[in-house]
Amino acid sequence: MRKALADKLAKIIGTAVYSGYFPLFPGTVGSAGGVVLYLILVSLGVLSVGHGTGWVISIGIVFVVGVASAHRCEILFGPDNKRIVVDEVWGMLVALYALPVAWTWILAAFLIFRFFDIVKPFPAGRAENIGGGLAIMLDDGIAGAYTAAVLHLVRFVTG
């Protein structure tokens, strides 16, 4: 009974409330789920422009819960299965880190993140070799970090 409940919870989290079951481009749908989570956290006052404990705690919780659920989902579905999209949710939170809350920044982050997530520039591609839930999460975190770096550079240059 407890195992069945744990598996169900892992599926709910790992598939980002079943968005990973979307038949076309589940990673893109999972990334959109990351935007939804970001907007919810912003509306609750957890996230704001600039650094803060809300960001660190939110990104940390999604990472830890994501690693565990991705690991369990990988056992249930198979290695790095397309239905596992909690990594895209986490990657989008990393990509949006401390940016202004505006649709232009959100859209730019979404598009750039999807690019980096697909291309997997070094060391993102190598992170996948670690295996398990950690590997699933890390490559998207790296893509998110690259995205955040690009957008913060743009923000700095444009004022």
GROMACS elastic network, one bead per residue, 0.5 to 0.9 nm:
[ bonds ]
;  ai    aj funct       b0    kb
    1     4     6  0.51861   500
    1     5     6  0.63190   500
    1     6     6  0.86664   500
    2     5     6  0.50846   500
    2     6     6  0.60726   500
    2     7     6  0.85363   500
    3     7     6  0.60248   500
    3     8     6  0.85137   500
    4     7     6  0.50797   500
    4     8     6  0.61524   500
    4     9     6  0.86259   500
    5     8     6  0.50665   500
    5     9     6  0.61559   500
    5    10     6  0.85135   500
    6     9     6  0.51307   500
    6    10     6  0.60544   500
    6    11     6  0.85748   500
    6    72     6  0.89085   500
    7    11     6  0.61433   500
    7    12     6  0.86544   500
    7    69     6  0.85930   500
    7    72     6  0.71982   500
    7    73     6  0.77648   500
    7    76     6  0.80586   500
    8    11     6  0.50755   500
    8    12     6  0.62236   500
    8    13     6  0.87064   500
    9    12     6  0.50678   500
    9    13     6  0.62071   500
    9    14     6  0.82531   500
    9    69     6  0.79133   500
   10    13     6  0.52687   500
   10    14     6  0.55602   500
   10    15     6  0.81011   500
   10    65     6  0.89635   500
   10    66     6  0.88504   500
   10    68     6  0.77529   500
   10    70     6  0.73691   500
   10    71     6  0.87152   500
   10    72     6  0.63238   500
   10    73     6  0.63270   500
   11    14     6  0.50303   500
   11    15     6  0.56627   500
   11    16     6  0.80040   500
   11    17     6  0.78031   500
   11    18     6  0.74231   500
   11    69     6  0.71048   500
   11    70     6  0.84602   500
   11    72     6  0.81427   500
   11    73     6  0.61910   500
   11    76     6  0.86780   500
   11    84     6  0.82336   500
   12    15     6  0.55835   500
   12    16     6  0.59655   500
   12    18     6  0.59541   500
   12    69     6  0.86249   500
   13    17     6  0.59636   500
   13    18     6  0.80038   500
   13    65     6  0.79504   500
   13    66     6  0.72080   500
   13    69     6  0.62704   500
   13    70     6  0.82310   500
   13    84     6  0.87551   500
   13    85     6  0.86567   500
   13    86     6  0.65554   500
   14    17     6  0.76967   500
   14    18     6  0.80882   500
   14    20     6  0.81029   500
   14    65     6  0.88131   500
   14    66     6  0.65740   500
   14    67     6  0.87711   500
   14    68     6  0.86382   500
   14    69     6  0.51058   500
   14    70     6  0.52893   500
   14    71     6  0.86706   500
   14    72     6  0.82999   500
   14    73     6  0.63593   500
   14    83     6  0.77831   500
   14    84     6  0.51836   500
   14    85     6  0.60820   500
   14    87     6  0.80584   500
   15    19     6  0.58087   500
   15    21     6  0.71258   500
   15    30     6  0.77488   500
   15    69     6  0.88373   500
   15    70     6  0.84924   500
   15    73     6  0.83572   500
   15    82     6  0.89603   500
   15    83     6  0.56131   500
   15    85     6  0.51715   500
   15    86     6  0.59949   500
   16    19     6  0.55214   500
   16    20     6  0.64993   500
   16    30     6  0.65263   500
   16    33     6  0.69047   500
   16    34     6  0.85918   500
   16    83     6  0.89016   500
   16    84     6  0.77489   500
   16    85     6  0.60793   500
   16    86     6  0.54286   500
   16    88     6  0.89980   500
   16    89     6  0.74352   500
   17    20     6  0.78081   500
   17    33     6  0.87173   500
   18    21     6  0.55464   500
   18    22     6  0.77530   500
   18    83     6  0.79400   500
   18    85     6  0.89577   500
   19    22     6  0.56224   500
   19    26     6  0.68236   500
   19    27     6  0.88639   500
   19    29     6  0.63108   500
   19    30     6  0.60285   500
   19    33     6  0.75293   500
   19    83     6  0.77806   500
   19    85     6  0.76662   500
   20    23     6  0.81392   500
   20    25     6  0.86625   500
   20    27     6  0.70509   500
   20    29     6  0.71075   500
   20    30     6  0.62459   500
   20    82     6  0.68077   500
   20    84     6  0.59147   500
   20    85     6  0.56035   500
   20    86     6  0.85005   500
   21    24     6  0.86817   500
   21    26     6  0.66517   500
   21    82     6  0.81850   500
   21    83     6  0.54669   500
   21    84     6  0.86463   500
   22    25     6  0.71349   500
   22    26     6  0.53444   500
   22    29     6  0.72702   500
   22    83     6  0.80028   500
   23    26     6  0.66338   500
   24    27     6  0.87643   500
   24    28     6  0.86676   500
   24    29     6  0.84468   500
   25    28     6  0.53705   500
   25    29     6  0.64542   500
   25    30     6  0.86974   500
   25    82     6  0.86694   500
   26    30     6  0.59629   500
   26    31     6  0.84936   500
   26    82     6  0.65595   500
   26    83     6  0.66248   500
   26    84     6  0.84813   500
   26    85     6  0.71714   500
   27    31     6  0.61123   500
   27    32     6  0.86050   500
   27    82     6  0.71441   500
   27    83     6  0.80672   500
   27    84     6  0.82583   500
   27    85     6  0.59225   500
   27    87     6  0.88155   500
   27    88     6  0.64279   500
   27   114     6  0.83701   500
   27   117     6  0.89788   500
   28    32     6  0.62991   500
   28    33     6  0.86193   500
   28    85     6  0.88301   500
   28    88     6  0.78782   500
   28   110     6  0.88395   500
   28   114     6  0.70646   500
   29    32     6  0.50041   500
   29    33     6  0.63113   500
   29    34     6  0.87931   500
   29    85     6  0.83104   500
   29    88     6  0.87371   500
   30    34     6  0.64289   500
   30    35     6  0.88650   500
   30    84     6  0.85675   500
   30    85     6  0.51450   500
   30    86     6  0.69152   500
   30    87     6  0.81489   500
   30    88     6  0.55328   500
   30    89     6  0.59182   500
   31    35     6  0.65691   500
   31    36     6  0.87862   500
   31    85     6  0.76998   500
   31    86     6  0.86103   500
   31    87     6  0.85255   500
   31    89     6  0.53203   500
   31    90     6  0.84317   500
   31    91     6  0.76974   500
   31    92     6  0.61268   500
   31   110     6  0.71839   500
   31   113     6  0.84961   500
   31   114     6  0.78026   500
   32    35     6  0.50019   500
   32    36     6  0.63496   500
   32    37     6  0.87281   500
   32    88     6  0.84390   500
   32    89     6  0.76182   500
   32    92     6  0.82754   500
   32   110     6  0.77312   500
   33    37     6  0.62209   500
   33    38     6  0.85170   500
   33    85     6  0.88958   500
   33    86     6  0.87750   500
   33    88     6  0.80924   500
   33    89     6  0.59762   500
   33    92     6  0.86902   500
   34    37     6  0.50834   500
   34    38     6  0.60897   500
   34    39     6  0.86170   500
   34    86     6  0.82956   500
   34    88     6  0.66640   500
   34    90     6  0.66060   500
   34    91     6  0.76550   500
   34    92     6  0.52997   500
   34    93     6  0.63450   500
   35    39     6  0.61445   500
   35    40     6  0.85833   500
   35    89     6  0.74671   500
   35    92     6  0.65940   500
   35    93     6  0.74887   500
   35    96     6  0.85995   500
   35   106     6  0.75104   500
   35   110     6  0.79547   500
   36    39     6  0.51227   500
   36    40     6  0.61865   500
   36    41     6  0.86397   500
   36    89     6  0.89279   500
   37    40     6  0.50557   500
   37    41     6  0.61509   500
   37    42     6  0.85358   500
   37    89     6  0.77036   500
   37    93     6  0.81677   500
   38    41     6  0.51585   500
   38    42     6  0.60891   500
   38    43     6  0.85757   500
   38    47     6  0.77365   500
   38    89     6  0.89084   500
   38    92     6  0.81187   500
   38    93     6  0.64030   500
   38    96     6  0.80442   500
   39    43     6  0.60374   500
   39    44     6  0.85432   500
   39    47     6  0.87646   500
   39   101     6  0.85891   500
   40    43     6  0.51245   500
   40    44     6  0.62195   500
   40    45     6  0.86783   500
   40    46     6  0.87272   500
   41    44     6  0.50922   500
   41    45     6  0.62697   500
   41    46     6  0.51619   500
   41    47     6  0.57192   500
   41    48     6  0.88132   500
   41    54     6  0.88820   500
   41    58     6  0.85003   500
   42    45     6  0.50443   500
   42    46     6  0.57368   500
   42    48     6  0.62498   500
   42   101     6  0.80471   500
   43    46     6  0.76145   500
   43    47     6  0.81013   500
   44    47     6  0.78116   500
   45    48     6  0.68358   500
   45    54     6  0.85336   500
   46    53     6  0.86224   500
   46    54     6  0.51104   500
   46    55     6  0.74317   500
   46    58     6  0.80699   500
   47    50     6  0.86786   500
   47    51     6  0.88283   500
   47    52     6  0.77053   500
   47    53     6  0.86156   500
   47    54     6  0.54810   500
   47    55     6  0.58381   500
   47    58     6  0.82861   500
   47    97     6  0.88601   500
   47    98     6  0.79088   500
   48    51     6  0.77388   500
   48    52     6  0.77237   500
   48    54     6  0.80004   500
   48    55     6  0.80240   500
   48    98     6  0.65803   500
   48    99     6  0.80834   500
   48   100     6  0.77688   500
   48   101     6  0.75536   500
   49    52     6  0.85921   500
   49    97     6  0.81891   500
   49    99     6  0.54829   500
   49   100     6  0.52154   500
   49   101     6  0.68448   500
   50    55     6  0.89725   500
   50    97     6  0.80101   500
   50    99     6  0.68397   500
   50   100     6  0.80274   500
   51    54     6  0.82631   500
   51    55     6  0.68614   500
   51    56     6  0.83328   500
   51    97     6  0.79362   500
   51    98     6  0.57012   500
   52    55     6  0.55657   500
   52    56     6  0.67452   500
   52    57     6  0.88356   500
   52    98     6  0.82594   500
   53    56     6  0.50479   500
   53    57     6  0.59179   500
   53    58     6  0.83006   500
   54    57     6  0.52688   500
   54    58     6  0.59077   500
   54    59     6  0.83841   500
   55    58     6  0.51925   500
   55    59     6  0.59211   500
   55    60     6  0.82149   500
   55    93     6  0.85098   500
   55    94     6  0.88657   500
   55    97     6  0.71132   500
   55    98     6  0.76700   500
   56    59     6  0.53405   500
   56    60     6  0.58499   500
   56    61     6  0.84674   500
   57    60     6  0.50273   500
   57    61     6  0.59776   500
   57    62     6  0.85199   500
   58    61     6  0.52595   500
   58    62     6  0.61519   500
   58    63     6  0.84437   500
   58    93     6  0.83466   500
   59    62     6  0.53184   500
   59    63     6  0.60531   500
   59    64     6  0.87139   500
   59    90     6  0.68252   500
   59    93     6  0.66022   500
   59    94     6  0.69180   500
   59    97     6  0.89800   500
   60    63     6  0.50803   500
   60    64     6  0.61889   500
   60    65     6  0.85333   500
   61    64     6  0.52822   500
   61    65     6  0.59869   500
   61    66     6  0.80331   500
   62    65     6  0.52913   500
   62    66     6  0.55233   500
   62    67     6  0.83629   500
   62    86     6  0.81740   500
   62    87     6  0.88531   500
   62    89     6  0.82038   500
   62    90     6  0.60892   500
   62    93     6  0.88719   500
   63    67     6  0.60221   500
   63    68     6  0.86484   500
   63    86     6  0.87733   500
   63    87     6  0.80692   500
   63    90     6  0.64529   500
   63   134     6  0.88988   500
   63   137     6  0.71940   500
   63   138     6  0.89721   500
   63   141     6  0.88550   500
   64    67     6  0.53036   500
   64    68     6  0.64684   500
   64    69     6  0.87136   500
   65    68     6  0.52921   500
   65    69     6  0.60877   500
   65    70     6  0.83750   500
   66    69     6  0.51592   500
   66    70     6  0.57037   500
   66    71     6  0.82135   500
   66    86     6  0.57910   500
   66    87     6  0.66779   500
   66    89     6  0.89928   500
   66    90     6  0.76926   500
   66   133     6  0.74534   500
   66   134     6  0.84900   500
   66   136     6  0.89309   500
   66   137     6  0.69860   500
   67    70     6  0.51965   500
   67    71     6  0.59756   500
   67    72     6  0.86220   500
   67    86     6  0.86071   500
   67    87     6  0.82782   500
   67   132     6  0.81040   500
   67   134     6  0.52758   500
   67   135     6  0.83587   500
   67   136     6  0.75407   500
   67   137     6  0.62492   500
   67   138     6  0.89912   500
   68    71     6  0.51931   500
   68    72     6  0.63276   500
   68    73     6  0.86315   500
   68   133     6  0.62851   500
   68   134     6  0.81993   500
   69    72     6  0.51122   500
   69    73     6  0.59688   500
   69    74     6  0.84253   500
   69    84     6  0.87991   500
   69    86     6  0.81176   500
   69   133     6  0.72828   500
   70    74     6  0.59485   500
   70    75     6  0.86437   500
   70    80     6  0.82703   500
   70    84     6  0.63975   500
   70    85     6  0.82883   500
   70    86     6  0.71284   500
   70    87     6  0.78990   500
   70   132     6  0.74949   500
   70   134     6  0.79292   500
   70   136     6  0.69032   500
   70   137     6  0.77474   500
   71    74     6  0.51693   500
   71    75     6  0.65927   500
   71    76     6  0.88827   500
   71   132     6  0.52980   500
   71   134     6  0.74669   500
   71   136     6  0.81858   500
   72    75     6  0.51884   500
   72    76     6  0.63640   500
   72    77     6  0.86667   500
   72   132     6  0.87094   500
   72   133     6  0.76259   500
   73    77     6  0.57015   500
   73    78     6  0.74964   500
   73    79     6  0.86450   500
   73    80     6  0.86356   500
   73    81     6  0.81458   500
   73    83     6  0.86387   500
   73    84     6  0.68728   500
   73   133     6  0.84254   500
   74    77     6  0.52023   500
   74    79     6  0.50985   500
   74    80     6  0.60614   500
   74    81     6  0.66129   500
   74    84     6  0.77467   500
   74   132     6  0.71041   500
   74   133     6  0.73268   500
   75    78     6  0.56281   500
   75    79     6  0.72812   500
   75   132     6  0.88340   500
   77    80     6  0.82165   500
   77    81     6  0.61163   500
   77    82     6  0.89920   500
   77    83     6  0.80011   500
   77    84     6  0.85420   500
   78    81     6  0.57312   500
   79   131     6  0.83664   500
   79   132     6  0.77136   500
   80    83     6  0.83401   500
   80    84     6  0.68857   500
   80   128     6  0.88794   500
   80   131     6  0.87244   500
   80   132     6  0.80254   500
   80   133     6  0.84213   500
   80   135     6  0.87983   500
   80   136     6  0.64605   500
   81    84     6  0.57135   500
   81    85     6  0.87971   500
   82    85     6  0.71148   500
   84    87     6  0.73311   500
   84    88     6  0.87021   500
   84   136     6  0.84597   500
   85    88     6  0.52527   500
   85    89     6  0.66897   500
   85    90     6  0.88892   500
   86    89     6  0.50032   500
   86    90     6  0.62932   500
   86    91     6  0.85231   500
   86   136     6  0.88959   500
   86   137     6  0.77400   500
   87    90     6  0.51068   500
   87    91     6  0.59566   500
   87    92     6  0.85690   500
   87   136     6  0.63917   500
   87   138     6  0.78162   500
   87   139     6  0.82231   500
   87   140     6  0.58101   500
   87   141     6  0.75057   500
   88    92     6  0.60865   500
   88    93     6  0.86411   500
   88   113     6  0.89759   500
   88   114     6  0.88710   500
   88   117     6  0.83653   500
   88   137     6  0.80133   500
   88   140     6  0.60994   500
   88   141     6  0.82788   500
   88   144     6  0.87673   500
   89    92     6  0.53203   500
   89    93     6  0.65263   500
   89    94     6  0.88912   500
   89   140     6  0.87821   500
   90    93     6  0.51438   500
   90    94     6  0.63461   500
   90    95     6  0.86052   500
   90   137     6  0.75688   500
   90   140     6  0.73333   500
   90   141     6  0.67653   500
   90   144     6  0.81214   500
   91    94     6  0.50818   500
   91    95     6  0.60525   500
   91    96     6  0.86576   500
   91   113     6  0.76470   500
   91   117     6  0.86318   500
   91   137     6  0.79007   500
   91   138     6  0.86137   500
   91   139     6  0.84591   500
   91   142     6  0.75935   500
   91   143     6  0.66843   500
   91   145     6  0.78131   500
   92    96     6  0.60783   500
   92    97     6  0.84865   500
   92   109     6  0.75200   500
   92   110     6  0.70540   500
   92   113     6  0.70195   500
   92   140     6  0.82617   500
   92   141     6  0.82128   500
   92   143     6  0.88058   500
   92   144     6  0.59795   500
   92   147     6  0.88750   500
   93    96     6  0.52218   500
   93    97     6  0.61753   500
   93   141     6  0.88252   500
   93   144     6  0.74719   500
   94    97     6  0.51415   500
   94    98     6  0.89553   500
   94   140     6  0.88581   500
   94   141     6  0.64544   500
   94   142     6  0.86056   500
   94   143     6  0.85840   500
   94   145     6  0.59759   500
   94   147     6  0.82167   500
   94   148     6  0.68869   500
   95    98     6  0.89332   500
   95    99     6  0.87219   500
   95   109     6  0.60420   500
   95   110     6  0.79595   500
   95   112     6  0.87324   500
   95   113     6  0.67194   500
   95   141     6  0.81429   500
   95   143     6  0.76521   500
   95   145     6  0.57988   500
   95   146     6  0.74846   500
   95   147     6  0.51706   500
   95   149     6  0.81839   500
   95   151     6  0.84309   500
   96    99     6  0.56909   500
   96   100     6  0.85360   500
   96   101     6  0.88464   500
   96   105     6  0.79132   500
   96   106     6  0.69756   500
   96   109     6  0.63544   500
   96   110     6  0.85999   500
   96   144     6  0.78364   500
   96   147     6  0.80639   500
   96   148     6  0.62514   500
   96   151     6  0.86763   500
   97   144     6  0.87812   500
   97   145     6  0.85963   500
   97   148     6  0.64224   500
   98   101     6  0.86127   500
   98   148     6  0.86345   500
   98   152     6  0.87685   500
   99   102     6  0.84171   500
   99   105     6  0.70252   500
   99   106     6  0.84598   500
   99   148     6  0.81621   500
   99   151     6  0.79802   500
   99   152     6  0.73767   500
   99   155     6  0.85639   500
  100   105     6  0.67935   500
  100   106     6  0.85878   500
  101   104     6  0.86517   500
  101   105     6  0.70927   500
  101   106     6  0.73536   500
  102   105     6  0.55324   500
  102   106     6  0.62775   500
  102   107     6  0.86647   500
  103   107     6  0.58291   500
  103   108     6  0.82840   500
  104   107     6  0.52810   500
  104   108     6  0.60594   500
  104   109     6  0.84824   500
  105   108     6  0.50723   500
  105   109     6  0.59482   500
  105   110     6  0.84476   500
  105   151     6  0.78646   500
  106   109     6  0.50996   500
  106   110     6  0.60755   500
  106   111     6  0.87052   500
  107   110     6  0.50151   500
  107   111     6  0.62113   500
  107   112     6  0.85296   500
  108   111     6  0.52986   500
  108   112     6  0.60161   500
  108   113     6  0.82480   500
  108   147     6  0.89042   500
  108   151     6  0.79195   500
  109   112     6  0.52677   500
  109   113     6  0.57251   500
  109   114     6  0.83779   500
  109   144     6  0.84509   500
  109   147     6  0.63244   500
  109   148     6  0.74164   500
  109   151     6  0.72748   500
  110   113     6  0.52189   500
  110   114     6  0.61598   500
  110   115     6  0.86934   500
  110   147     6  0.87215   500
  111   114     6  0.52274   500
  111   115     6  0.63207   500
  111   116     6  0.88435   500
  112   115     6  0.50472   500
  112   116     6  0.62912   500
  112   117     6  0.84905   500
  112   143     6  0.87033   500
  112   144     6  0.87405   500
  112   146     6  0.87425   500
  112   147     6  0.59087   500
  112   150     6  0.86046   500
  112   151     6  0.88939   500
  113   116     6  0.51626   500
  113   117     6  0.58821   500
  113   118     6  0.84807   500
  113   140     6  0.84634   500
  113   143     6  0.59938   500
  113   144     6  0.58774   500
  113   145     6  0.88604   500
  113   146     6  0.79035   500
  113   147     6  0.55244   500
  113   148     6  0.86295   500
  114   118     6  0.60882   500
  114   119     6  0.85145   500
  114   143     6  0.81521   500
  115   118     6  0.53275   500
  115   119     6  0.60665   500
  115   120     6  0.82255   500
  115   143     6  0.83866   500
  116   119     6  0.51054   500
  116   120     6  0.54379   500
  116   121     6  0.66657   500
  116   124     6  0.88176   500
  116   140     6  0.83783   500
  116   142     6  0.85092   500
  116   143     6  0.50455   500
  116   144     6  0.78039   500
  116   146     6  0.74329   500
  116   147     6  0.73849   500
  117   120     6  0.53224   500
  117   121     6  0.82879   500
  117   124     6  0.82792   500
  117   139     6  0.74279   500
  117   140     6  0.60328   500
  117   142     6  0.84257   500
  117   143     6  0.53378   500
  117   144     6  0.79863   500
  118   121     6  0.88060   500
  118   143     6  0.88223   500
  119   124     6  0.89038   500
  119   125     6  0.84056   500
  119   143     6  0.89776   500
  120   123     6  0.76159   500
  120   124     6  0.50810   500
  120   125     6  0.51386   500
  120   126     6  0.87308   500
  120   139     6  0.71857   500
  120   140     6  0.84318   500
  120   142     6  0.84283   500
  120   143     6  0.69064   500
  121   124     6  0.55874   500
  121   125     6  0.63686   500
  121   126     6  0.89996   500
  121   142     6  0.86332   500
  121   143     6  0.77934   500
  122   125     6  0.59811   500
  122   126     6  0.69148   500
  122   127     6  0.87117   500
  122   142     6  0.87816   500
  123   126     6  0.52729   500
  123   127     6  0.62750   500
  123   139     6  0.78161   500
  123   142     6  0.75808   500
  124   127     6  0.51277   500
  124   128     6  0.70216   500
  124   138     6  0.71998   500
  124   140     6  0.73759   500
  124   141     6  0.83393   500
  124   142     6  0.57623   500
  124   143     6  0.69056   500
  125   128     6  0.57301   500
  125   129     6  0.76557   500
  125   139     6  0.66270   500
  126   129     6  0.54651   500
  126   130     6  0.76477   500
  126   135     6  0.88916   500
  126   139     6  0.80213   500
  127   130     6  0.57447   500
  127   131     6  0.81161   500
  127   134     6  0.85562   500
  127   135     6  0.55233   500
  127   136     6  0.80968   500
  127   137     6  0.88765   500
  127   138     6  0.61428   500
  127   139     6  0.55832   500
  127   142     6  0.88000   500
  128   131     6  0.60883   500
  128   132     6  0.85592   500
  128   134     6  0.85003   500
  128   136     6  0.63623   500
  128   137     6  0.87082   500
  128   138     6  0.75095   500
  128   139     6  0.63654   500
  129   132     6  0.89745   500
  129   135     6  0.67882   500
  130   134     6  0.73423   500
  130   135     6  0.52836   500
  130   136     6  0.87818   500
  131   134     6  0.68224   500
  131   135     6  0.50406   500
  131   136     6  0.73500   500
  132   135     6  0.55891   500
  132   136     6  0.65588   500
  132   137     6  0.89773   500
  133   136     6  0.50615   500
  133   137     6  0.62775   500
  133   138     6  0.86110   500
  134   137     6  0.52614   500
  134   138     6  0.59969   500
  134   139     6  0.89136   500
  135   138     6  0.51642   500
  135   139     6  0.65402   500
  136   139     6  0.63793   500
  136   140     6  0.73776   500
  137   140     6  0.56666   500
  137   141     6  0.62790   500
  137   142     6  0.88789   500
  138   142     6  0.61610   500
  138   143     6  0.85986   500
  139   142     6  0.51538   500
  139   143     6  0.63010   500
  139   144     6  0.86275   500
  140   144     6  0.60028   500
  140   145     6  0.84664   500
  141   145     6  0.60586   500
  141   146     6  0.86061   500
  142   146     6  0.61934   500
  142   147     6  0.85136   500
  143   146     6  0.51892   500
  143   147     6  0.61963   500
  143   148     6  0.86799   500
  144   148     6  0.61153   500
  144   149     6  0.85447   500
  145   148     6  0.50549   500
  145   149     6  0.60880   500
  145   150     6  0.86171   500
  146   149     6  0.50836   500
  146   150     6  0.62218   500
  146   151     6  0.86639   500
  147   150     6  0.52104   500
  147   151     6  0.62025   500
  147   152     6  0.85311   500
  148   151     6  0.51665   500
  148   152     6  0.59269   500
  148   153     6  0.83686   500
  149   152     6  0.52333   500
  149   153     6  0.60532   500
  149   154     6  0.85854   500
  150   153     6  0.51538   500
  150   154     6  0.62350   500
  150   155     6  0.86381   500
  151   155     6  0.60444   500
  151   156     6  0.85074   500
  152   156     6  0.60216   500
  152   157     6  0.85191   500
  153   156     6  0.50200   500
  153   157     6  0.60862   500
  153   158     6  0.84733   500
  154   157     6  0.51531   500
  154   158     6  0.59546   500
  154   159     6  0.82224   500
  155   158     6  0.52678   500
  155   159     6  0.57472   500
  156   159     6  0.51905   500
